Amino acid sequence: MNTIKNITLVQFRNYSSGSFAFAEPITCITGPNGSGKTNLLDAVYYLCYTKSYFSSYQQNSVQKGMDGFRVQGTFDHKGYDEIIACKWKQGKKELSADGTEYEKLTDHIGRYAAVMIAPDDMELINDGSELRRKWVDSILSQTDREYLERLMRYQRVLLQRNAWLKLHYLNPPSNSPELEYYNSQLVGDGTYIYQKRLEFIDKFIPLLREYYKQLSSDKEQIQVAYESNLTEKPLAQWLEQSFQNDLRVQRTMRGIHRDDWTFILNDISLKSFGSQGQKKSFLFAMKLAQYTYLNNVQGHKPILLLDDIFEKLDQNRMEALLRIIRGDGFGQVILTDTHAGRVVEAFGGREGIGFIEL
């Protein structure tokens, strides 16, 4: 099991500086709204993935008025301490392990894992397909280095093909080695990504169903439908047959970048017809299944980060969630709440719980 022992922040979000220790299996970060509870949770996530959970813009992680930040943490890595430090200044990011800088940031992905459950995560169910693709890609990129490399290349070549379409849409050449190269790259990488997404869903659904059953008293039948152009025909055929339409709209309309996943409850769309309670149960089941999937594949338990969940769950779901995360399948838990007393009551006492008061 990999755990984080302590963390130091400098000019990260609302922190000028601060050091915090995580000495117990469960750590609760308490304080009033606006005190920086979520930011401290996000700093732990940042050290695992070299990016914020809440914002894709690095500048948003910098304290207001400053030009950079530094986050450093000590992790227990397979029985020994390892110091991970990340510095971002004026657009440049540096990441090091025990003082040795990584040549590529992607080399760090998969070394430490964290799963965040936050209030805005309901967007995974309610919003468009891009968020769901990013979520699946983030899981597979941690467990399959080739997937991450192929995904990055696919996205880069997709931009190049779209630029070619914009350049030539009025007068396309009859023969283009450039276009042939883009197509062959998209086919090779896109087919690999499609196959890996298929395999993932096949392993993921049983985990999802088991956790949903525990969170919802086994009242509904759930399913996840993976929707991809490649289910109908190979990508090479799509690129050829859709070429004229791609030219007209000046972008590539078929491929794994259009994939989506539909969440189904009792044979109807959860997004369209599910209640708030059903969606919450499904979302929490998704995140717990993500946790277990990563544990199964990577061989170590991720850090579970829970942001303000007691405000969002009813009593029955909260009790069910607490039973799950205190079981043998889960490791270190770091959570936030405005009231320390509520956490003590929820866990039935202070044993095994550390508190950070902001």
N, C-alpha and C positions, 0 to 999 in steps of 0.2 A: 504493500500500500504506500503510495506517495502522499505526503502531507506537507503543508506549509507550517513552519514554526514561528516565523516572524516576518514583518514587512516594514519597510521604511519608505516614506513618500517625501518628495521635495518638489514643490510647485505643481503638484498634481491636483487638478480641479480646484476644490476650495481649500486645500492644504498647503500652507507655506512650508511646513515640515511636520513630520510626525512619525513615531515608531510604535508598533503594536505587536503583541505576542499572542499566539494561538496555542495555548498550553493544554487545553482540554479537547476531547473528541468533538464536542459541540461548543462553538463560540457564538455568543449573541452580542451583536453590536447594537447598543441602545442609545437613544437621544432624541431630542425633538426634531420635527421635520426641518430640513435645511441644514442640519448639523454635519452632514457628510457621511451618513451611514452607507448609502448606496455607492458613493464614490470609493469608499474603502473596500467594499465588496468588489467593485469593478477593477480596483488595482490588483487584487488577487487574480482575477480573470485575465488581466492584461499580462501578467507574468507568465501565465500558461500559454497564451496565444499571440502575444505581442500586438494586441489590439484591444480596443474597448468593446465591451458587449453592447453598449448603448449608443455609440456614435461611430460612424465610419470616417469622420474627419478628425485627424490627429490633433489639430489645433484646439478642438473642444475639450481635450484632456489636459490642456495647459491652464494653470492658474491665471485668472484675468490680469492682464497687464504685463505678463511675463512672456519670454520667448522660447521656453522649453521646460521639460520636467525630467525627473528621474524616479524610477521605482526599483526597489531592490528587496528581494526576499530570500530567506533561507528555507530550503526544502529538504525533507528527509527523502533521499533518493536511494531506494534499495538498501537502506540501513546506514547510509552515510550522508552527512550534510553537504549540500551543494548550494552555492550562492548564485542566484540568477539576477542580473541587473539589466535594466532597460533604460536607455536615455534617448530622448527626442529633443532636438534643438534645431530651429530654423529649417525644418523640412528634412533633417537627416536623423535616421534612427540607428542606434547601436545597441546590440544585445550581446551579453557575455555570460559565460558559465564559469564560475571560479576564476574570474579575471581573464579568461581566454575568449576573445571576441569570435562570434560565429561569422563564417564567411557569407552564409546565406541565412536569412531569417527563417526560411522554410525548414532548415535543418533542425530547428527547435520544436516544430509542430509534431505532436505525438509523444514528446518526452514527459510532459505533465498534462493532465486532463482536468477540466472543471465543467460542471453542468450548472447553468444558471436557470433559476425559475423566477421570473419578474412579472410585475403587474401588466406590462404592455405585451407580454407574450401571446395574449389572446389574438393578436394580429396574425399569428401563424395560421389560425383557423379562419379568421374573418376577412383577411386581406387577399391580395393577388398572389399569383403563382411564384413571383420572384423570391418572396420571403421563404416559401417552402423549399424551393430549389437551393437557396443559400443554406438552409438548415440541414438538408440532406448532404449537401456538398461539404459542409463543415465537419460532419461526422465522418464521412468517408475519407476526407483529406487527412484526418488524424490517424486513420488506421491503414492507409494504403498510399505510400509515397508516390507510386506510379500514377494513381488516380489524381493526386494533387498536381503533379507535373503535366499530365495530359489535359486536365481541366484548364490550367493556366495557359497552355499552348492553344487549346481550342478557343478560348476567349480572345486570345491575341489574334489568331488567324481569322476569327469571325469578324473582328473589327477591320482587318485588312480586306477581307472579301467585300464587306459592306462599303468600304471606301472605294474599291474597284467598281462596284455597281453604281455608286454616285458619279464616278468619273466618266463611265461609259454608257450611262443609261440612254442617252440620245442617239449614240452611234456605236453600238457594241461591235468589236472585231469578230470576224468569223472564226478565228482561231487564236486562243490566248493561253500560252504556257503558264502565265501567272494564275489565271482562273483555274486551270487544271491542277496546279499545285495546291491552291487554297482548298479546292474540293477534296482532293485526296487526303489532305491533312485533317479536314473536318470529318471525313468518313472514318479514317483510322481511329482518331481520338474519340469521336462521338460514339462509335460503336462500342468501344471499350467502356466508356462512361455509362452508356445505356445498360450494358450487361451487368456492371457492378451495382447500378441502382436497382436492377431487378433482383440480384442476389441479396442486397441489403433489405429490401422490403420483405422478401421471403423469410428472412431471419428475424426481422423486426416485429412483424405482426403478432406472432405468438407472445412476445414479451409485452406488447401493448395491450393485448386482450387480457392477459393475466393481471396487469396493474389496474386496468379499467374495472375489472371484476372486483378487485379489492376496494377500490375507491367508490364504487357505485352500487355495492350490494348485489352485483350480478343481475341487473334488471334489463339490460339491453344487449343486443348483438351488434358488434362493431366490425368495420372492414375499412381497408385502405385500398383505393383503386389507383394504380399508377398509370397515368395517361401520357403516352409518347407517340410522336409520329412514327417512330421506328417499330412500334408494335404492328403497324399496318404494312410497311414495306421498308427495305434497306435505305439508309440515308443517301447512298449514291443515286438511287432512282429518284428520290425526292428532289435532290439538287438539280438533276437533269430536267425533270418534268416541271419544276416550279421556277425555272430560270427566267422565263419571260415575265412572270408575275414579280419575281424578285427585282428584276430590272425596273419594272414599272413603279414599285414602291421604294426602290433603292435600299433594300435591306433583305437579309436572308430570313425567309419566313418559315423554314422547316429545319428541324434539328433538335438536339437535346436541350438547347437553350430555351425551348418552348415547353418543356416537360412540366407536368403538374401532378399533384396527388390530391384525390378527392376523399374526404373523410366521411364515412357512411355509418349511420346509426339506424338500426332496424330498417334497412333498405332505403332510407331517405338521406338527403344531404344534411350533414351536421351544420355546415355553414349557413344554409338557408332556413332550416327548420328546427335546429337544436335549441334547447333552452340554455340560459346562462349557466345553470348548474351542470347540465350535461356537457357543455363546452369546457367548463372548468375541470371536470373529472377527466375528460378526454385529453386536455392540455397537460395536466399533471401526469397522467398515464404516459403520454408521449415523452415527457422529460425523464421520468423514471425508467422507461424502456431505453431511452438514449443512454442513460447512466449504466444500465446493466449491459447493453450492447458493447459500450466502450470497455467496460470491465472484462467482459468475456473475450474480446479480441486483443486488447492490450495487455491483459494479465495483471493490471493493478487498478484499484478503485479510484475513480475521479474524486475531486473535492466537490461537494454539493453546496451550491450557493443559493440561498433562499432570501429573496428581497421582499419584505413586507407582506408575507403570505397570510399572516393571521388576520389581517384586515380584510382579506378577500375570500376566505373560506368559511363555510358554515361549520357548526360543531362536529357533525358526523364525518364530513370530508377531512377536517383537520385531524380528528382522532385517528382516522384510517391512515392518513399520510404519516403521522407521527409513529404509528405502529410499524409502518414500512421502513422508514429511514432509521429507526432504532434497531432494526434487525441485522442479522449477520452479513447481509449482502451489501451493506452501506458502510462507508468509512467516515472521514472527517466531514463535518457539517458546519458551515458558517452562515448565520442568518441575521437579519435586521428586524428590529421592532421598536416602536416608540415606548413600549412599557415592559420593563424587565419582569415585573410581577406576572404579567400575562404569560410570558415564556416559562417561568418557573411553574406556574399552575398547569400549563399545557404539558410539560414534561414530567410533572409529578414530583418536583423537587429540584434542588440545585446540583445534585450529584452528577459529575461528569460534564458540567456546563461551566464554561468560563464567560465572563462578561467584560466587554469593552464599553465604557461609558464615554460618550462624546459631549 
